[in-house]
Amino acid sequence: MSEALEKNKALVRRFLEAHAEGDLDTLEGLLAPDFVNRSALPGQEPDREGYLRSAAGYHAAFSDIRYVIEKQVAEGDEVVTSFTQRSIHDRAEWLGFVPTGKEDQALTILIQRIVGGKIAEEWSESGNVLELTQERLRQEMRERERVEQELQVARRIQQASLPEEVPTLEGWQIAPYYRPAREVGGDFYDFVELKDGLLGLVVGDATGKGVPAALVMSTTCGMLRAVALSVNSPGEVLERINEALFARIPTNMFVTCFYAVLDPKSGHLLYANAGHDLPYLRRNGDAEELRARGMPLGLMLGMAYEEKEIVLEGGESVLFYSDGLVEAHGPKREMFGLPRLRGLVAEHDDEKRSLVNFVIKELFSFTGERWEQEDDITLFTLERSATRS
C-alpha cells in the first residue's frame, strides 16, 4: 500500500484520538478551512466551525469517551474507518436528550476525504443516532403520559370542588356556565347555603395551571365554605381566608375571589372583592360594575376587604365571571375584552334567553370555529324575577 494512503489513515487515527480527548485545537488543525460535514445532525452547521461546536457540545454532555478502531480502508483520497464508540451520557443535554447516566455504545462508520493533508469532507453512519432517536421518543412519550396523568388528577380535583347542583330560590334564577380548558386552570365558583335563608355566591381564580392551581383552588373553596358558615360579613370571610392561605400556598401563587351574600327575601346583596374581575349589574338598560377594594388572597398578611351593598329589584341581574371569558382571543388575536362584555350585559333584554346563554353565544361568534381555548371559561348570573310571587 502506498505511503500516501498510510499517511491518510494515520491522519484519521490522530483525528479520532483528538475527538475522543476533546482536543479542539488539534481537530481544527486537521480540518480543511472549507471542510463540509455531509452528515450534519439537526441543528448542526455543516462547516468547520459548526463541526467544532458540535464536538465541544458532545464533550460537555458525555464523559469517558472512547473510540476503538475495528477496521480502516484507504483508497484514492478517501479513508473508511469502522470503530466502536463508547461514552457515558451524564453531564448535560445532547440534541434534546436528557442525561441518563448510562453508557452508550455504537458501531460507527466514518468516510473522510483527505485533500492536502486535511480532512475536506466527512460522511458518517452511526447506530447511536438511531438509538438516541428511539430514546428521545421514549422520553417524550413518558413526559406526555406524566403530563396527561397530572391533568387528569387536576380535573378530578377541580370537578370535585364545583357545586353539584344549583340552589332553587323562589323569585330568583341562577344560571351557571363552566367550560374547562384542556390545560386545567384554577377557576372555581360555589353556592353556600347559610343560616336564616341567606345564600353565599362565590367566583374565583387561582393563578397557575395543572395540579398546583387545582389544589390551591380546592383549598380555597374548602376554607371559604367553613368560614362562611360562621361569619356573615363577606369582608371578614376574605380576611380570614387571606390569613390562612398566606401560610399555605407557594409565594408565587395567589387567588382572586369575589364573595357576596344574598338575602332572597329583600334582594339585599352584600359583597367584597379580593382582586377579582368586577361583576356587572344590569339595571335600567345599563351595566354597572360592582366595585369593592381588596388585594388578592395569599399575597400579603393583614389585608382588609371593603364591603359594599346593593338591592336587586325585579328584572335586575348580576353577571359573575372569570378572566378566561374576557381574555378569550378571536381569529386575529384580539381579546373579547371588558368593553364588549359590558355592552352585551347592557343590551340584553331577551326574557326568553338568559344572559349567560346570550353572552356565550356572542363569545363563540367572536372566537370562531377554530378557537383554541386557552383558559377556563366560568360565569354565572343571579337574576331577580320581574314579577314577584
N, C-alpha and C positions, 0 to 999 in steps of 0.2 A: 504493500500500500504506500502511496506517495507520502512524502514528508508534509506536503500542504494539507492533506486530509487528516493526518495525525495532529497537526497543529490546530486545525479547526475543532477536532474532537476534544483536545486539551483545553481549548478556549471555552467550550461549552461546560466542561467539568469545572473549570475555575468559576464560571458564571453561576452554576448551580451551588457551588460551595459558598460563594458570596451571598447568594439569595438566601440560603439557609441560615447564614450568620447575620443577615440584616445589614450587610456591608454596602450601603448605598453608594458610597464613593467608587468602589470597585465596579459595581453594576453600571453606574453612569459611564465609567471609562470603557466598558466593554460594549455599550450600545452605541450604534451609529447615530449621528445628530438627526438624521431623517428616519430613524427607526419607526417601524409600524408594527403594532400588535394586532394581528389578524383575528385573534380570538378574545378580544376585549370583552369583559363581562359587563352586564348592565350597570351604568353609572360610571364606567371607566373610560377615560380618554385613550385613544389608540396610539398616541405619540409617546416619545421617550419620557417626558415629564409625567404623563398620566401613568405610565408603567411604574415609574419610581414611586409615585404617590401610592399606587396600589400595593407595592412591595412594603412600603412603610406601614400602611394600614394593616396589612397581613401580620406583620411582626408586632403591631400594637395589640392585636386580638389573640394571637396564638403564642404559645411557648413550646420549648423542647422540639424545635423544628428540625427534622432530619430527612435528607434525600439519599436514598440508596440506589445507585445506578444498576440496572439489570442488564442493559444491552445498549450499544451505540453502533450506528451505521453511518458512514460518511460517503457521499457521492457528489461529485461536482462541487457546488458551493453550498450544499445542504448537509446538515447533520441531524439524524434522527436519534433521539435518546428516549429510552424507556426506563423509568425509575419509579420506585415506591416512595411515596410521600407520607410521612408521619408527623403529627403535631397534636398539641392539646389546645382546644379552644376554651380558654379560661380567663381571658383578660378583658375583652371588650367585644361589642357587636361587630359582625363582619357581614357585609352585604345584607343587612337587616336581620341576621340571625343572632339570637342572644347566646351568650356563653353557656356551654353545657358542662364544662369541666371534664369532658371525656376526650379520649384520644381518637383523632380521625386518622384513617389510613386509606390511601387510594393509589391505584396504579395510574401514572400519568405518562402520556406520550407527547414529546416535545419535538417539533420540527423547526429548525432555525436556519436561516440563510446567512452565510458569512461573506462579507464583502470588505476587502482591505483590512482584514484582521479585526473587524467589528461586526456585531450582530445587527443586520439590517431589517430582518423580518422574523416574526415568530408566529407559529400556529401551535395550538395545544389542545389536547383532549384529555379530560380527567374525570374518572368516575366519582371523584369527590364533589364535583359540581352537581351531579345528579343526586348524590346523597344529601348534599346541603339543601337542594331544592325540595327534596322529599321531607327533610326535617323541618324546613320552613313551613311547608304546607301543614305538617302535623302541629307545629306550634300555633299557627293561625287557627287551625281547627279547634285546638284546645282552648285558645283565647275566646273564640266565638262561643264555644259551649259555656265557658265560665261567665261571659257577659250575659248570655241568654238565661242562665240559671239565676244570676243576680237580678235580672229584670223580672223573672217570674216571682222571685221572693218579694221584690218591691211591689209588684202588682197585688200580690196577696195581702201584703201589709196595708196597702192603700185601700183596697176594696173592703177589708175588714173594718177600716176606720170610718167609712162613709155610712150615712144612715140607711137602714134597711127599708124604711117607709117614710112617707111624708105625713106630717100631722094634719088632721082634719079639724078645721075650726069653722064654726058657724059664722057665715058672713065674710069669710076670707078664702082666698085661693093662694096656695103656694105651689109654684111650678119650678122644679129644678131641672138643670141640664148639665150633664157631665160627659165629656169625651176625652179620654186619656190619650196622650201622645204615645208613640211606640216606646220612646225612652222616658221612663216614668219620672215625673216631677214630684213636687211636694204640695200640690193643690189639695185643699180639703174644704168641706162645708158640713154643717151639722145643725140639727134642731134639738134643743134641750127643753123638755117639759119641766117647768119649775112649779113651785108651790103657788097657791092662790090663783091657778089658772093661767099664769104668765108663761110666755114662750121665749126661750133664747134662740137667736139666729146667728150663725157663725159662718164666715167665709175667710179663708186664709191661704197662705202660700209659704212653704219652707223653701229656702234657697237650695239650689243644687239639684242633682238628678240621682236616680237609682236608689239603692238601699239606704244610703245615709239620709237622703231627703225624706224617704218614706218613714224611716224610724223617727226622725225629728217631728214629722207631721203627726204620726201616731201618738207620740209622747205629748205633743201639744194638745191634741184632741182629748186625750185622757185627763190631762191636768185641767183643761177648761171645764169639762163636764163635772169633775169632782168639786172644783171651786165654785162654779155657778150654782150648784145645788144649795150652797150655804151662804152665798153672798149675792145680794140683789143689784149692787152697783156695777155696771159694766166697766167703769174705770178702775174700780178696786180689783175686779176679776183680772184685768190685764196686768195691773201692778203685781199681783201675787204670782201670776204665771211668768212674768218677766224675771222676777227674782229667782224663781225655781229653775227656769230654763238657762239662765246665765251660767249656772254652775254645772250644767249637764250636757250642753251641746258644744261642738268644736268652735273655736274662736272665729273661724271664717264663715260661720253659718248664722242665720237669723231667721225670724219668722214674721211675716206681716199678717195682721189679723184685724178684722172688723167684727165687733161683737155688739149686738143690740138685744134689748129685752122689750117684748111687745105685750101690752095689755089688750087682749082681743075685745074686751067689753067697751073700753073707752077709745081705742085706737091710738093710745099713747105709746110712743116708741122712744126709748131711752137708749143712747148708743155712745160708744167710744171706739177710737181707731188707733191701731198700732202700726202706722206707716203703710196701710193697705190702700189699694185703689179706691177712690171715693165712689160710693154708691150714688145712683141717680134717683131722685124723687120726681115722679111725673105728676104735675099739678097744674091745672088751668092751661093745658096745651103747651107747657114749658117743662124743661128738665132742670132741676136744681141739684147741686152737689150737697151731699150730707157731710159737712166738714167737721172735724174734731182733731185737735193736735195730739200727737203721740209718736214716740220712736218705735221702730220695730222691736219685737220681743227677742231677748237674749243678747242684745248688743251692749247695754250699759246697766249698771245697778242704779237703784234709786230713782227710776223714771216715774213721772206722774202722767196720767192719761185724762185729758179733758173729756167731760161728758156734755152731750147736747141732747135736746129732745124736740120732737115734733108730734103732732097729732094727725093721723091719717084719716081723711074724710072719705065718704063713699065715692068710689070710682078712681081714687088715687092709688098709686103703686110705687114700689121701690125696686130697683134693679141692683142686685149684688153680683159681683163678678171678680174674676182674677185677671192678671195681666196677659194670660195666654190669649184672651179674646182681643184686646186692643193691639197687641203686638203681632197678630197674625199678618202674614205678608201676601200681597197679591202677585200676579204673574210678573209685574215689573219691579218687584221687591219693595213696593210702597206698603206702609203699615195701614191696617184698618183704622187705628187711631181713636183717641178720645173725642175729637170734634165730630167725627162721623157717628160714633156711638151716642153721643149726647143728642145729636139731631134726630136719630132714629127713635130714641126714647120720647122726645118731644112730639114727634109727628104721629106716633102710634095712637090710633083711635078706633081700631077694629075690635069690636066686642066679641066677634066670633073667633078671632085668632089671638092667642095670648102674646104678651110682649116678648116672652122667651122665644117662641116659635118665629115671631116676626124678626127678631134680631138674628137668630141662627140662619134663617133663610137669606137675609141680606149678607151675612158673613160668607156663606157658601157661594153666593152670586159674586161677591167681591174676590174671593180667593181663586175661583175657577176649578175645573175638574181635576187638574193635575197638581193640586195643592198638596205639599208635603208638610203635614202638621208638625210644628217644632216644639210646642208646649201644650200642656193640658188646657182644655177649654172648660171652665167652670163658671156657671152663673145660675141664679135663681131669682124669682120675683115674688114679692109679697104684695098682694092686691086686696083692697077692701071692696066688697061688692057695692055697686052703685045703689042697689035697692036693699035696704036692711029688712030683715025678717023680724 
